[in-house]
Amino acid sequence: MGRRKKHSPKHGSLAYLPRGRARGWRARVRNWPNVGGEPRLLGFMAYKAGTAHTVIIDNRQGSLTFGKEVAIPVTILDAPPMIACAIRAYQLTEDGLKALGEAWSERLPPEISRVVKPPKADPGKLEALEQSIDKIHEIRVLMATQPKLTSTGKKSPDLLEVKVGGDSVVKALEYAKKLLGNQVRISEVFQKGQYIDTLSITKGKGIQGPVKRWGIIRKHHKARKTRRQVGTLGPWNPSFVMYSVPRAGQMGFFQRTEYNKQVLEIGSDGSKITPKGGFKHYGVIRGDFAIISGSVPGPVKRAVILRYPMRGPERVEAPRIEYINLAG
């Protein structure tokens, strides 16, 4: 019998190629789910404050730990109210959604001028949208965060265009008109026990070699020339380096979407969730907050977009929280 070939599976995942840096510090929402029923906002933006672990009563039917106490990791988000700055309408064309028009509010936060030069509020723009309601396919609201209410140290707000869900475009437009110029709290968008998707930019690690970037094995200490490089760049034919060969390059600072995170708690008094001395590298939470099960991409102070789930389960009852460890 001949020697059995050594089994060496592919190191790392090729699913996220090319591993290039994100365009900016804030994630981009490329898709919004189709949510029927009454009109509602389908997204919100918060800032990552820190992580902790909680002890909950497992309420998943069929689970081996059903009815018992289990410890799970959680992420705590600082979620001050957002301000609805503008309404934007889209029509459906052969090339996809195209902007049909927009109307800005008169009551804008003064910090908005740091990121965009808003046009003057014109009541005629809203009337024009109402007259062209037959052409409108989708209504979105331009929301601005209030980082001055957080401990991030930022002054410039982050803008997020949020889709208004619902069965009727007419009702969606009326709903957006009521929000225009007002504050929107996270408790008005999401509820306790609901599943959401999180979009964020991961922690950047700069240029890294193939050992750290792809997890390849270091060569023998008597290897020729290098130890932390691949043993071969590929065959003679094809006579080029294939994309699947582990190479050095950018690691981290990628946009990542994590699906089906459950909202365990939404509150309005951040002092109840802030540890003594504040969160490490962040500080204290002074207002609204949200506790999300599991981890969320990115370091602390990073903006995190919360979105209605694209393929999530129906809203279920949130498990009862017995204890939250904020010591670490």
Beta strands, then each sheet from edge to edge (+ up, - down):
strand 1: 40-41
strand 2: 43-57
strand 3: 69-78
strand 4: 82-93
strand 5: 96-104
strand 6: 138-144
strand 7: 159-165
strand 8: 183-184
strand 9: 195-201
strand 10: 207-208
strand 11: 249-250
strand 12: 255-267
strand 13: 289-293
strand 14: 303-307
strand 15: 321-325
sheet 1: 1+ 7- 6+ 4- 5+
sheet 2: 1+ 7- 6+ 4- 8+
sheet 3: 15+ 2- 3+ 13- 12+ 9- 14+
sheet 4: 10+ 11-
end
